[in-house]
Amino acid sequence: PLLPQIQTLCFGLWGVMVLTSTANSTILGYYAKYILGDQIYVSQIYTAEQIAMILCILFVTPALVKFVGKRNMVMFGMFLVIIAQLILMTNPTSVFMVTALAVVRGFGYGPLWGLVFAMLADACEFGQWKFHVRNDTFLFSAGSIGSKLGGGIAAGMVGVVLSVCGYVGTAAQQTQ
């Protein structure tokens, strides 16, 4: 049946989005310090991304979702995030480029942040229509679990990567 596929898609996208969002925000401090050269850029980059995401959630997503639908809106947003990350690889040391692409990423994250629970509600409605069973609690708890798992896995991955790379938090200077 289609319902498990919709549930898996919602759960998976939400988990991946939270994973990448958590990883980006966790790594940003290290990235600014060691790649961009100064931790002062963290607030500039993070604020730019968050403002873009909030503007997208409040104004862009509601205006466009009527015409393209929730799924297409979310897919386009995730495409923007991926494109922004790929473009970043071309010039990862430019503060301007990192900040501009953070804005693009914010607009990419906006549709999913703004629509994920509406999509879960749609899955509940579909399940009731198709199978005559309403499973709101299961779907919304799965959304919550996706958020927690994504954040936890991302934080753990950042720690593992730092450890594998030889990062020592108490060292005055890191080894190359």
N, C-alpha and C positions, 0 to 999 in steps of 0.2 A: 504493500500500500504506500501511498504518497506521504502520509502523515509522518512516519519515521524519517523520511528523507528531509522534509521541511524542518523537523525538530533537530536533526543532525546538522543541517545547514546553519540554522540559527545558533545552535550551541557552538558549532565549530567556528563560525565567523566571529562571534562574540569572544570566544576564548582566544583566538588568534589576534583579534584587535587589542584585547586587554594585554596579551603577552607582548605584542610589539610596542604598545604605548608604554607599558611599564619598563620594558627593556630600554627604550629610547630615553625615557626620563631618568632612569637609573644611571645609564651610561653617560648622559649628557654632562655631568659634572667632571668626569674623567676626560671626556672628549674635549671639553672646553679648556681644561687645564693642560693637557698633554699634546693635543693636536692644534688647537687654536691659540694656545699660549697664555690664556688668562681665564680664570674661573668667573670673572665678571660677566662674561658673555652668556652664562647659563640663564640668568634672569631675562635677558633680551630675547634669546632664542625661545625659551619656554613660554614667555608672555606672548610673543608673536604667534606661536602655534595655538595657544589657548584662546586668544582673542579671535583668530580666524575660525577656530572650531565653534566658538560660541555664536559668532555672526552667522556661520553656516547653519547651525542648528535653529537659530531664531528666525532667519530671513530667507536664506537660499533654499534649504530643504523643504520648508512648507510651500514655497512658491513653485518649485520644480516637481515635487513628488506627485502633484495632480496630473502632470503630463506624462511622466516617464514611469511612474510606479515605484514602490518601495524597493523591490529587489534590484531593479536597474539603477536606482539612485545609490544604493549601497555598493553595488558592484562597481559603478563609476568612481565612487569615493575610494574604494580599495585600490582601483587602478591608479588613481592620483597618488596615493601613498606609495605604491610600488614605483611609479615613474619618478617621484621625487627622490626616493632612496637611490635609484639607479643614476639619476643625474648628479646626485651628491658625490658619487664615486669619481666623477670627472674632475672635481676640484674640491677635495674635502678640507682644505686648509683656509678657504675663503670665508671669513665671518659673514660677509654680505650674502654669499651663496647659501650658507647654512641657514641663515635667518630667513631668506626668501623661500627656501625649500621647506622650512618649518611652517611657513604660512600655507604653502601648497598642501603639506601634510595635514595641517589643521582643517583645511577645507575638505580634505579626503576623509578624515576621521569623523567629521560632522554628521554626515548622513547616517552612519552606523550608530553613533552615540544617540542621535535623535530618533532613530527608527527601530532600534533593536526590540524594545518592549512592545511597540505597536506590531512588529512582525510576529512576536511571540503570541500576542493576542489574536492575530489573524490565524495562526496555527491552531489555537484553541477553538476558534470559530469553525475552521475547516474540519477539525476532528469531530466536533459536535454534529456538523452537517453530514459528514461522510459516515461516521461510525456510531453516531448517536450517543457518544460518550464525551463528557466535558472534563478535560484534565488540566485546568488552569494551574493548579498547585504544582503539578509535575513540571510543566513547561517553565513557569516562572522560577521555580527552585533550580531547574536546570540552567537557566540564565544566570542565576546567582552563583551556582557552582562553576559555571564557565568563567565568570569574572574572577572568582577566587583562585581557581586552578591556573588560569592564564597569568594572573599576577604572581602567584607563588612560583610557578615554573620559570617565569621570566627572571624573577629575583634570584632564584637558585642558579639559573644559567649564567647570569652576570657574575655571580660569585665564583662559579666554576671556571669561567673564562679568565677572570682576573687571577685566580690561583694558578691555572695552567700557564699563563703568561708571566708568572713570577712576580706579580704585584704584592708588595709588602706595605700595608697601610701605615705602619709606624716608621718606615724608612724615610730619612730626610730627602734622599734622591733615589729614584728607581733605576735598577740596572737595565742596560739595553738588552 
